[in-house]
Amino acid sequence: MKKETMRRVNVLAVLNQIYNHPQISRAEISRQLGLNKATVSDVLKELIADHLVVEVGEGESSDSGGRKPLQLQLNADYAFTISVDFGYHFIAYMINDLAGHTLDYERVATPTESPAQRQDMVRQFIQAHLDRPSVAGLAGIVISVHGIVHNNQVLYSPHVKMADIDLHGVLTAAFHVPVVLENEANLSAIYERDFAERTTARNNLITLSIHHGIGAGIIINNALYRGRNSEAGEVGHTTAYLTPEGQEASFEEICTQAALFRDVKAACQLPTLTTAELHALLAAHDPNAERIVQRFRKYLLVLIRNLILSFSPSVVVLTSDIITEIPELLSGFPEQVTTITGQTTNVEFSTNPYTGTLLGGTAVLVSRIFGLHRTHSTKTTVESTDHHH
């Protein structure tokens, strides 16, 4: 291997050790990586000079006494990232440092704005935050898209019409930093893999994202599974049952927030229905509302079982605004599903339904730009900004 290539490999290895083990010593880095101390010192000299790594005080001295080793950590303020959730009738923004800490969060309702107007809102928000203090400034931008995204192109986005806009092109030209477009459910899965504090192994997991549509983010052997043209996970379009007339009814027609509200409105003969009104109907045990909700639960469980039997994850994590706001929707829902061989797969709720997608975006940018990846034995807790709206 060429000397320069070897040096790059060593720099990345040392940086990842520090990223995953804040306040680690030079000696410990050397031991973990099997590199001699001189090599580690050379790499660190460069990283400290570049302000990517900082010395943060003394650790414990060794049993034999002697000088206490200086501890090292990633300079979280080296740069910042901006994540944007381009949602249905809203835009959410998050600014994070390199360690994933939330520096700023904002959610704006966009009930009447056109896609072009919303694109301009995103550009203006980023422009207004460019002067945030840091060494290197804005490192990159990620856009969470509620649709199919392949190679930064939106191929399908039925709920948020994005065919007439070019977010990637506009933002790249305006800010000259890497811009990544990624599917919302995929980013949720990356958040659950990299940041969520759970006891279950995270190498194989599925997030089921239930909003205006329904999609799955799939992690197989620690890697995001996209499939051909990044179409994997479009589970809402799979068939739930056949009608007596032989027509296919999809899960998206039953198990989404939009379908639930539509069906309860029709069953209860209501002109409109708010979240608070749905909550009140369930609290009053309205038989028509309860019948629709039982159907919602039944088919959601069918979909979860299908996913578990297809992919064999260790956990399925549900993320949904409406289920977070009305937990009674899944009252009595099983916490585990048993497989054919008698293994159990946990069914859990996201601990961060509102901003997990945005933090997943941060992880994608830090990985792509700096080559930093979380290891699962050493999760660091990221501030959860549980912003209700």
C-alpha distance (Angstrom), angle and dihedral (degrees) to the residues before:
residue distance angle dihedral
M1 . . .
K2 3.79 . .
K3 3.78 115.4 .
E4 3.82 93.9 -119.6
T5 3.82 92.3 49.1
M6 3.81 90.1 49.2
R7 3.79 89.9 50.9
R8 3.82 91.7 51.9
V9 3.81 90.2 50.2
N10 3.82 90.4 50.6
V11 3.82 93.2 47.8
L12 3.81 90.6 51.9
A13 3.82 92.4 46.3
V14 3.82 93.0 50.2
L15 3.81 92.4 45.2
N16 3.82 91.5 51.0
Q17 3.81 90.9 50.5
I18 3.80 89.9 54.2
Y19 3.83 91.9 43.6
N20 3.80 91.9 54.1
H21 3.82 97.7 36.0
P22 3.82 109.1 41.6
Q23 3.81 112.7 -160.4
I24 3.79 95.2 22.6
S25 3.82 122.5 157.0
R26 3.82 128.2 -124.1
A27 3.80 89.8 -114.7
E28 3.80 91.9 53.4
I29 3.83 91.7 49.2
S30 3.80 89.1 50.8
R31 3.81 91.0 49.7
Q32 3.81 95.5 45.6
L33 3.82 94.5 48.6
G34 3.81 99.2 34.8
L35 3.80 90.2 -125.5
N36 3.81 122.2 138.8
K37 3.79 116.5 -106.3
A38 3.80 94.2 -114.2
T39 3.82 90.9 57.9
V40 3.81 91.6 47.7
S41 3.83 91.0 48.2
D42 3.82 91.8 50.9
V43 3.81 91.8 50.3
L44 3.81 92.0 46.7
K45 3.79 92.3 49.2
E46 3.81 88.0 58.7
L47 3.84 94.8 44.0
I48 3.82 92.4 48.5
A49 3.81 91.8 47.2
D50 3.82 88.6 51.5
H51 3.85 89.2 50.1
L52 3.81 91.8 -123.3
V53 3.82 91.6 116.8
V54 3.80 128.8 37.1
E55 3.80 133.4 -164.2
V56 3.80 109.4 -124.1
G57 3.79 107.5 -173.0
E58 3.75 137.8 -76.8
G59 3.80 128.9 -38.1
E60 3.78 130.1 -158.0
S61 3.81 116.2 -53.1
S62 3.81 117.8 -122.0
D63 3.81 123.3 -95.7
S64 3.80 89.6 -99.5
G65 3.81 90.1 57.6
G66 3.78 118.0 -129.1
R67 3.79 129.6 126.9
K68 3.78 118.3 -14.8
P69 3.81 109.4 -116.9
L70 3.81 119.0 -114.7
Q71 3.79 111.7 -116.3
L72 3.78 124.5 -133.1
Q73 3.76 135.3 -150.1
L74 3.78 139.6 170.5
N75 3.80 112.6 -89.1
A76 3.80 96.1 -118.1
D77 3.82 89.1 -169.3
Y78 3.80 93.1 58.4
A79 3.81 90.6 99.5
F80 3.80 140.8 -20.4
T81 3.79 135.8 -133.9
I82 3.81 131.3 -146.2
S83 3.81 121.0 -144.5
V84 3.81 121.8 -168.5
D85 3.81 127.4 -166.7
F86 3.81 105.8 -154.1
G87 3.80 92.9 -160.7
Y88 3.76 137.3 171.6
H89 3.85 105.0 -74.7
F90 3.83 93.3 -15.9
I91 3.79 143.0 68.0
A92 3.81 120.2 -150.8
Y93 3.81 122.2 -165.6
M94 3.79 129.4 -165.4
I95 3.79 130.6 -178.1
N96 3.81 116.8 -159.5
D97 3.77 137.1 179.7
L98 3.82 120.9 -130.1
A99 3.80 92.3 -88.7
G100 3.81 90.3 56.9
H101 3.81 97.1 -107.8
T102 3.79 113.1 150.0
L103 3.81 112.1 -115.2
D104 3.79 98.3 172.5
Y105 3.80 138.3 0.7
E106 3.77 131.5 -173.6
R107 3.79 133.5 170.4
V108 3.80 120.4 -165.3
A109 3.81 126.4 -170.0
T110 3.81 112.8 -130.2
P111 3.81 104.3 -177.9
T112 3.82 97.3 152.1
E113 3.81 105.6 18.4
S114 3.81 117.7 116.9
P115 3.83 120.1 -125.1
A116 3.84 89.0 -105.3
Q117 3.83 91.4 52.3
R118 3.81 90.6 47.9
Q119 3.81 90.8 49.5
D120 3.81 88.2 54.2
M121 3.83 90.5 49.2
V122 3.81 89.6 55.2
R123 3.82 91.7 49.5
Q124 3.82 91.4 49.2
F125 3.82 93.2 48.3
I126 3.81 91.9 52.5
Q127 3.81 91.8 45.1
A128 3.81 90.3 52.9
H129 3.82 92.0 54.4
L130 3.81 101.3 44.3
D131 3.81 94.5 101.3
R132 3.81 94.9 61.2
P133 3.84 107.6 137.0
S134 3.82 113.7 -98.4
V135 3.80 139.9 121.1
A136 3.80 99.6 -106.3
G137 3.82 103.1 14.8
L138 3.79 125.9 -141.6
A139 3.82 109.1 8.7
G140 3.80 99.9 -174.5
I141 3.80 149.3 -34.7
V142 3.80 128.9 -122.2
I143 3.80 124.9 -166.4
S144 3.81 119.9 -157.6
V145 3.82 107.9 -144.6
H146 3.82 124.9 -163.4
G147 3.80 93.3 -141.3
I148 3.81 143.9 43.2
V149 3.81 114.6 -45.4
H150 3.81 123.7 -175.3
N151 3.82 123.5 177.5
N152 3.82 90.4 -15.1
Q153 3.80 91.8 -53.6
V154 3.81 120.9 117.4
L155 3.81 105.0 -131.4
Y156 3.81 98.2 174.0
S157 3.79 131.1 11.9
P158 3.81 111.6 155.3
H159 3.81 98.9 169.8
V160 3.82 99.3 41.0
K161 3.81 109.6 39.4
M162 3.81 104.1 -136.5
A163 3.80 101.6 154.9
D164 3.83 92.4 98.3
I165 3.81 96.8 51.7
D166 3.80 134.7 64.0
L167 3.80 106.4 -152.2
H168 3.80 92.8 168.5
G169 3.80 93.9 51.5
V170 3.80 96.4 41.7
L171 3.83 95.5 47.7
T172 3.82 94.3 42.1
A173 3.81 90.7 52.3
A174 3.80 92.8 45.1
F175 3.82 100.0 46.1
H176 3.85 108.4 19.0
V177 3.81 94.2 -139.2
P178 3.82 130.5 113.7
V179 3.83 110.7 -75.3
V180 3.80 118.5 -163.4
L181 3.81 125.7 -168.5
E182 3.82 113.6 -162.1
N183 3.79 138.2 168.7
E184 3.82 114.1 -94.0
A185 3.83 96.0 -128.9
N186 3.82 90.6 49.1
L187 3.81 90.4 54.6
S188 3.81 90.1 49.0
A189 3.81 89.0 54.1
I190 3.81 91.3 50.0
Y191 3.82 89.6 51.0
E192 3.81 90.8 51.6
R193 3.82 91.0 47.9
D194 3.81 97.8 45.9
F195 3.79 107.9 29.2
A196 3.80 115.2 14.5
E197 3.79 114.7 107.8
R198 3.79 104.7 -131.5
T199 3.77 137.0 140.4
T200 3.81 94.3 -136.1
A201 3.81 118.3 93.4
R202 3.81 110.6 -98.7
N203 3.82 101.5 -155.4
N204 3.82 92.8 96.0
L205 3.78 116.5 30.9
I206 3.78 142.5 136.0
T207 3.78 127.8 -149.0
L208 3.77 116.4 -157.3
S209 3.78 109.2 -154.4
I210 3.81 112.0 -158.7
H211 3.80 114.0 -171.2
H212 3.81 130.3 113.1
G213 3.80 84.9 -30.9
I214 3.79 130.8 15.5
G215 3.80 126.6 -119.1
A216 3.79 140.6 161.1
G217 3.79 128.8 -131.7
I218 3.81 108.5 -153.6
I219 3.81 126.3 -157.4
I220 3.83 113.6 -171.2
N221 3.81 119.0 -178.0
N222 3.80 90.0 -14.5
A223 3.83 94.1 -54.2
L224 3.79 129.2 104.3
Y225 3.81 109.5 -109.9
R226 3.80 111.8 -142.3
G227 3.80 103.5 162.7
R228 3.80 123.7 -156.3
N229 3.83 112.5 -21.9
S230 3.85 87.3 -1.6
E231 3.81 90.2 -81.0
A232 3.83 96.2 133.3
G233 3.78 114.6 118.5
E234 3.82 99.3 35.2
V235 3.80 87.6 129.7
G236 3.80 94.9 147.1
H237 3.80 88.0 75.4
T238 3.81 94.0 56.4
T239 3.81 118.4 103.2
A240 3.82 119.3 -92.0
Y241 3.81 95.7 -178.8
L242 3.81 144.0 -31.2
T243 3.80 118.6 -105.1
P244 3.83 119.0 -128.6
E245 3.82 86.2 -99.6
G246 3.81 90.1 57.0
Q247 3.81 95.3 -106.7
E248 3.80 118.4 143.5
A249 3.81 116.7 -118.0
S250 3.81 111.9 -159.2
F251 3.80 127.5 -147.9
E252 3.81 88.0 -115.2
E253 3.82 88.4 64.3
I254 3.83 90.8 57.2
C255 3.82 113.5 20.7
T256 3.80 105.6 47.1
Q257 3.78 128.8 94.5
A258 3.83 90.0 -114.3
A259 3.83 92.9 50.9
L260 3.81 92.7 46.9
F261 3.82 93.2 52.1
R262 3.82 92.2 43.9
D263 3.83 93.2 50.7
V264 3.84 96.0 44.4
K265 3.82 89.7 48.3
A266 3.81 90.5 52.3
A267 3.83 95.1 43.0
C268 3.82 92.6 48.9
Q269 3.82 93.2 38.5
L270 3.81 93.1 -124.5
P271 3.84 124.3 157.3
T272 3.81 92.1 -147.1
L273 3.81 136.7 6.9
T274 3.80 130.2 -158.0
T275 3.80 127.9 -167.4
A276 3.83 89.8 -108.1
E277 3.82 91.0 51.4
L278 3.81 92.1 50.0
H279 3.80 88.9 49.4
A280 3.82 89.9 51.3
L281 3.83 92.6 49.0
L282 3.80 91.0 54.1
A283 3.82 92.4 44.8
A284 3.84 88.3 53.7
H285 3.84 90.2 47.7
D286 3.79 92.0 -122.8
P287 3.84 102.6 -167.4
N288 3.82 95.5 -143.0
A289 3.81 93.5 49.4
E290 3.81 91.3 44.9
R291 3.82 91.3 51.5
I292 3.81 91.5 54.9
V293 3.81 92.7 44.9
Q294 3.83 91.1 50.1
R295 3.82 88.2 53.5
F296 3.83 89.7 48.5
R297 3.84 90.1 52.4
K298 3.80 94.0 44.5
Y299 3.80 95.2 54.7
L300 3.80 94.1 38.9
L301 3.81 87.4 58.0
V302 3.82 90.4 48.0
L303 3.82 89.4 53.2
I304 3.82 92.5 47.5
R305 3.83 90.9 49.9
N306 3.81 90.1 49.6
L307 3.80 90.6 52.4
I308 3.81 93.0 47.0
L309 3.81 92.5 49.9
S310 3.83 91.3 45.7
F311 3.82 100.0 46.3
S312 3.82 107.3 15.9
P313 3.83 96.9 -139.0
S314 3.80 122.6 180.0
V315 3.81 89.9 -130.4
V316 3.81 141.1 10.6
V317 3.81 113.1 -149.6
L318 3.80 119.5 -159.9
T319 3.78 117.8 -149.8
S320 3.79 119.0 -174.9
D321 3.80 136.2 141.3
I322 3.80 93.4 -145.8
I323 3.83 94.8 49.5
T324 3.81 89.4 48.1
E325 3.80 90.4 51.3
I326 3.84 94.6 42.9
P327 3.83 107.6 29.0
E328 3.83 88.6 172.9
L329 3.82 87.6 76.0
L330 3.80 87.3 79.7
S331 3.79 98.2 33.0
G332 3.81 107.9 154.5
F333 3.81 92.4 9.7
P334 3.84 110.6 153.6
E335 3.81 117.3 -99.7
Q336 3.79 91.5 -153.4
V337 3.79 137.3 32.4
T338 3.80 119.9 -152.3
T339 3.82 117.7 -135.7
I340 3.81 128.4 -144.0
T341 3.81 91.5 -90.2
G342 3.80 93.8 48.5
Q343 3.82 96.5 -101.4
T344 3.78 116.3 139.8
T345 3.79 124.7 -131.7
N346 3.79 117.4 -160.5
V347 3.80 120.0 -126.1
E348 3.80 108.6 -155.6
F349 3.78 140.0 169.5
S350 3.76 121.5 -118.3
T351 3.78 112.5 -101.2
N352 3.80 88.6 -149.0
P353 3.82 109.5 36.8
Y354 3.81 97.2 157.6
T355 3.80 103.1 47.7
G356 3.82 105.7 16.0
T357 3.81 90.4 97.6
L358 3.82 90.9 54.3
L359 3.82 92.5 48.7
G360 3.81 88.4 49.4
G361 3.80 86.1 55.9
T362 3.81 90.1 53.2
A363 3.82 89.7 53.1
V364 3.83 90.6 51.0
L365 3.82 92.5 51.8
V366 3.82 95.4 45.2
S367 3.80 88.9 49.5
R368 3.81 96.2 47.2
I369 3.79 98.0 40.9
F370 3.81 102.9 35.1
G371 3.82 101.9 20.2
L372 3.82 91.4 -122.2
H373 3.81 118.6 150.3
R374 3.80 131.0 -179.5
T375 3.80 116.9 -120.6
H376 3.77 115.9 -146.8
S377 3.77 99.8 -130.3
T378 3.80 90.4 61.9
K379 3.81 111.2 43.7
T380 3.76 114.3 171.5
T381 3.76 117.7 -150.0
V382 3.78 113.8 -113.3
E383 3.77 119.6 -156.0
S384 3.76 107.6 -98.3
T385 3.78 110.9 -140.4
D386 3.77 98.9 -159.9
H387 3.77 95.2 -169.5
H388 3.74 112.2 -179.2
H389 3.75 115.2 -159.3
